[in-house]
Amino acid sequence: MSPLFQGETCSPQKGNSSTCTLGGFPSYAVKITTVAQVQLAVNFARNANLRLVVKNTGHDFLGRSMGAGALSIWTHNLKGIQFLPAVRTPSYSGPAFRIGAGVQVGEMYAAANQYNVTGVGGECKGVGVAGGYTLGGGHSPMSTKHGLGADQVLSADVVLADGRFVTVNETAHPDLFFALRGGGGATYGVVTALTVKVYPRMTFSGVTYTIVSGGDTNVSSSVFWSALYAYWRRMPEFAAKGSYGYSMVFPQRSSGGLTWNMLPWLVPGMPLDQFKAMTAPLFAEWAALGLTNFTPTYFEHDNFYAAWTRHFPTEGVANANFRTASRLFPRALWNDTTKRDALFDAVSGIVKEGSALIQYNINPAKPEGTPANGANSHWRDAVWFTIMGAGWVAGAGEKELEVANRKITEDWMSRLRGYGPGGYGNEGDVMEPDFGEAFFGSNYQRLLRIKKQVDPGDLFWVPTAVGSEKWKVQGHREWLTMQTGKLCRVD
């Protein structure tokens, strides 16, 4: 969680300070251990007209797990994991996990390894599987083979705004089942547990590498960008083969060069010899371009847990002076080489202006036979997911903050929306001007109808959620929604 949304009054790791205030943090919190406690908290907040916040791990890019003056329902301690060898629903027959709302991806992956199966979860190690991750869609290293996290849900236990506890699935409360699978977290109720599909153990082959340009390297800017463009041009081809390519491009301030870290690139279910054959033409093209110091490090594991623990980085989201936005680019862009190349130029231009680029070559198409759900429709034909962002110096003044934050929404993202109208809500821009279209696509109107049915009083609210346009945080900056003021209705 970025201190930006709290108001940056103090940093807890620095100890007590006379300047510290709660800012955007809730005034009250309930450490949840039972469903009954969730019901009591929901009923109390509704009856007392308190703002209500749902917090799982607190891992959030948009400040959605905090709110000034709020009552916080903290579900982190709902940690149960139960392996179900045989589950049957109208659309699925096979093994599953029943997981509590507080289970994090590392815990689920360890359990999957123990039971000799493969689970679908995030790549970042602190993410709560049954929180905003799955409820907001949830992309995964397994998404190229098994779809989004939302596609895995077989049932959900949820406390509604009226305090009722219900279990939803394909036949019980089907509209709510649609909405909870990808239609956004902290929007329709408090999820206390999910039952999700798991899959057989499989091979994971891939590669990691680092390419650095500028400074005392022998990689020129021209060679670096030519290599990156060559990779981008092949994204639909790689995605069609189940590729998951997760990498970061960062400017090197001291040398003026760039670093490209692949963290990693893998394909679920593909043996290493096939993976090498898939990547060989690209690497040969790089050699022909003059990329001579490129050293790939290949790997192959017979389970995902080993690949995940050894080749994925540990990440944080609490950057005090950096904010991000995202875009999803559809496969169809590659059918028009002129428009495709213009997209590449637009992305590279933003990086050259100082943005980092976090990128995924991924196509999380909905698996055959999976019931329709509320996940962003823009995910389904995407082959390139990008996250970009702007930073500012520590202690920057109000004007510098405004310039940096407006640059993200009004400049950089405006250049890209014509190529990719969609973004990923969990890693999106809190100031996205048309968040309904960007974060939910063709599902927004149906989700809005469901929201009105199950939560007519808007007890559940977070920025950029379905129906959130009817409310705003009082006193926040025009160019950034913070959580330091009172939540007020605007219609």
PEVENRA-V868834 format. One line per field, one symbol per residue. psi: psi as a letter, one per 30 degrees, with the letter a starting at -180 (. if undefined). burial: 1 if it has 24 or more other C-alpha atoms within 12 Angstrom, else 0. A space follows every 10 residues. Layout:
psi->???
burial->???
//
This chain:
psi->kkfefffhfl kefgakkffk lebfklflkj jkfleeeeee eeeeeeeghk kkkkkdffjk fggfglkkgl kkjjgfgigk kkkjejkklf fkjallkjkl fgkleeeeee eeeeghlklj alfkfgkkeg bfdefgdjll ffffegalef ffkflkkkkl fgfkklkkae fjheeeeeef ifgklhefaj kflkklklll klkjkakllk kklabglgjl eeeeeeeeee eefgeeeeef ggkjjjlkkk kjeefgalkj kkhajljkgk leeeeeeefe eeeeeeeffg ifgkjkjllk lgleeeeeff fklkllghkf hkklllkkkl effffjeeee eeeeeeeeee efffkljkkk jkjikkkkfk kklgkkffef gkfjkkkllk llkkgkleee eeeeeeeeef deefffffej flljefhajf gkeifeeeff bffeeeeeee eeefifghek klkglkffff llkkglkfgk jahfakkkkf .
burial->1111111111 1000000000 0111110111 0101101111 1111110001 1111111111 1111111111 1111111111 1111000000 0100111111 1111111111 1110111111 1111111111 1111111111 1111111111 1111111111 1110111111 0000111111 1111111111 1111111111 1111111111 1110000011 1011111111 1111111110 1111111111 1000001111 1111111111 0100110110 0110010010 1001000111 1111111100 1100001111 1111111111 1011000001 0011011101 1111111111 1111111001 1111111111 1111111111 1100000000 1001111110 1111111011 1111111111 1111111111 1111011101 1101101111 1111111110 1110000011 1111111000 0
//
